[in-house]
Amino acid sequence: MKAIAIQQKPGGVQLVWTDAPDPVCGAEDVLLAVKATAVNRADLLQARGLYPPPPGDSDILGLEAAGEIIAVGEKVTAWGLGDRVCALTPGGGYAARAAIPQEWLIPLPANWSYAEGAAVPEVWLTADTNLFQEGGLTRGETVLIHAGASGVGTAAIQLACEMGARTAVTAGSTAKRDVCRGLGATISVDYRSENFREAILEQTNRNGVDLVLDCIGGPYLEDHIRLLRPYGRLINIGLLGGASGALDMAAVLMKSLTLKGTRMRARSRKAKGRATQQFRDRFWPLLVAGKLRPIIDRIVPITEADAAHALVKANRNIGKVILEVAPD
Ligand SMILES: NC(=O)c1ccc[n+]([C@@H]2O[C@H](COP(=O)([O-])OP(=O)(O)OC[C@H]3O[C@@H](n4cnc5c(N)ncnc54)[C@H](OP(=O)(O)O)[C@@H]3O)[C@@H](O)[C@H]2O)c1
């Protein structure tokens, strides 16, 4: 089959669509003819050798895919040839074919494109698990979501609003803030021109927030601890700003705060299956009905994966950048 290979070039790496061995479909897996996949920040790091796949996962890039089932393992009964699905992948999404655990699959409705399907698994499951299972967000609470116009951010805003939470976001441009407000964010701060902590305190009657969905990390740690209300939760999912920061343990203790880091990729097969099922039960019907929607920045051929990575690295996307895969 064809797949993206990471090749060294002077001063960096190059993503090249080239021949690769076919994936092995296990007894409880399906083999997907991949029609679309999507860029995630983890792919950018992995391409640079900074985020190797967990042992046993494919070393081909790509954490999600949408496509058609072309083979099933001997123990698979719930899925059949020709089924249109999207799913997290154990790596290997940037390829013509991918082997995927059956319990990770999400059925695509007939009126959904593969590009729309590929925009869902990684960021919607990340938003769902971290807002609700890890972050315990409940109706009436306030959540701060950084990178509001990112793939994760656009999903998280919609999920939080759907569950009756008040949503504050940061974003780096007027266009991005507009999109966030359009999705339901009530407070939006341009962190480049304003102090986000002060802006949010001001707009919450100095009450702060109950939950922070944090993809920035160290440099914001002090601000987050100050912003969190008693029994607040800080859920870290990324380190876009860096790893180290100052932690006021007295505030953690006195406000009974919870600090947690989570990674979708590090979850076990079973845990990802559970997360998928919860999402399918609770929120997937709302996406299918059009009440919630994946936000797609653009769709490009997978042969242009290099340019797609450059765009995401430069923070120019609003929502997901989709890579379309032509038939092998
Ligand atoms: N832990 C997990 O399981 C998991 C899973 C998926 C994603 N993630 C993480 O979630 C985050 C969002 O992922 P994504 O794929 O949705 O991202 P994305 O669509 O690529 O958007 C990321 C956005 O973050 C903002 N940003 C970048 N550097 C920043 C900085 N130093 N300070 C503040 N904002 C910054 C930029 O928007 P502005 O123009 O607004 O600055 C950028 O467009 C990433 O950190 C990713 O690694 C974690």
The ligand as a MOL file (V3000), in Angstrom:
LIG
                    3D

  0  0  0     0  0            999 V3000
M  V30 BEGIN CTAB
M  V30 COUNTS 48 52 0 0 0
M  V30 BEGIN ATOM
M  V30 1 N -3.7750 14.8870 25.6850 0
M  V30 2 C -4.5220 14.4710 24.6850 0
M  V30 3 O -5.0920 13.3880 24.7150 0
M  V30 4 C -4.6840 15.3450 23.4720 0
M  V30 5 C -5.4060 14.9200 22.3640 0
M  V30 6 C -5.5690 15.8030 21.2780 0
M  V30 7 C -4.9850 17.0480 21.3240 0
M  V30 8 N -4.2770 17.3970 22.4240 0 CHG=1
M  V30 9 C -3.6650 18.7240 22.5440 0
M  V30 10 O -4.6830 19.6830 22.4920 0
M  V30 11 C -4.1500 20.8690 21.9290 0
M  V30 12 C -5.0100 21.2980 20.7710 0
M  V30 13 O -4.8690 20.3220 19.7710 0
M  V30 14 P -5.5040 20.5600 18.3340 0
M  V30 15 O -5.0470 19.4760 17.4240 0
M  V30 16 O -6.9380 20.7800 18.5000 0 CHG=-1
M  V30 17 O -4.7440 21.9210 17.9880 0
M  V30 18 P -4.7690 22.8410 16.7160 0
M  V30 19 O -6.0470 22.7190 15.9670 0
M  V30 20 O -3.5030 22.6060 15.9970 0
M  V30 21 O -4.7340 24.3170 17.3750 0
M  V30 22 C -3.7800 24.6530 18.3210 0
M  V30 23 C -3.8960 26.1510 18.5740 0
M  V30 24 O -3.2840 26.4280 19.8200 0
M  V30 25 C -2.9160 27.7860 19.8470 0
M  V30 26 N -1.5710 27.9190 20.3840 0
M  V30 27 C -0.4370 27.4090 19.8640 0
M  V30 28 N 0.6090 27.7130 20.6190 0
M  V30 29 C 0.1390 28.4390 21.6630 0
M  V30 30 C 0.7250 29.0460 22.7990 0
M  V30 31 N 2.0390 28.9760 23.0390 0
M  V30 32 N -0.0850 29.7050 23.6470 0
M  V30 33 C -1.3990 29.7750 23.4450 0
M  V30 34 N -2.0250 29.2310 22.3750 0
M  V30 35 C -1.2630 28.5670 21.5020 0
M  V30 36 C -2.9940 28.3120 18.4010 0
M  V30 37 O -4.1620 29.0920 18.2770 0
M  V30 38 P -4.1310 30.6980 18.5700 0
M  V30 39 O -4.0130 31.3490 17.2390 0
M  V30 40 O -5.4360 30.9120 19.2330 0
M  V30 41 O -2.9510 30.9480 19.4140 0
M  V30 42 C -3.1630 27.0240 17.6090 0
M  V30 43 O -3.8670 27.2440 16.3950 0
M  V30 44 C -2.7060 20.5660 21.5290 0
M  V30 45 O -1.8610 20.9620 22.5670 0
M  V30 46 C -2.7070 19.0590 21.4240 0
M  V30 47 O -1.4370 18.4860 21.6250 0
M  V30 48 C -4.1210 16.5850 23.4730 0
M  V30 END ATOM
M  V30 BEGIN BOND
M  V30 1 1 1 2
M  V30 2 2 2 3
M  V30 3 1 2 4
M  V30 4 1 4 5
M  V30 5 2 4 48
M  V30 6 2 5 6
M  V30 7 1 6 7
M  V30 8 2 7 8
M  V30 9 1 8 9
M  V30 10 1 8 48
M  V30 11 1 9 10
M  V30 12 1 9 46
M  V30 13 1 10 11
M  V30 14 1 11 12
M  V30 15 1 11 44
M  V30 16 1 12 13
M  V30 17 1 13 14
M  V30 18 2 14 15
M  V30 19 1 14 16
M  V30 20 1 14 17
M  V30 21 1 17 18
M  V30 22 2 18 19
M  V30 23 1 18 20
M  V30 24 1 18 21
M  V30 25 1 21 22
M  V30 26 1 22 23
M  V30 27 1 23 24
M  V30 28 1 23 42
M  V30 29 1 24 25
M  V30 30 1 25 26
M  V30 31 1 25 36
M  V30 32 1 26 27
M  V30 33 1 26 35
M  V30 34 2 27 28
M  V30 35 1 28 29
M  V30 36 1 29 30
M  V30 37 2 29 35
M  V30 38 1 30 31
M  V30 39 2 30 32
M  V30 40 1 32 33
M  V30 41 2 33 34
M  V30 42 1 34 35
M  V30 43 1 36 37
M  V30 44 1 36 42
M  V30 45 1 37 38
M  V30 46 2 38 39
M  V30 47 1 38 40
M  V30 48 1 38 41
M  V30 49 1 42 43
M  V30 50 1 44 45
M  V30 51 1 44 46
M  V30 52 1 46 47
M  V30 END BOND
M  V30 END CTAB
M  END
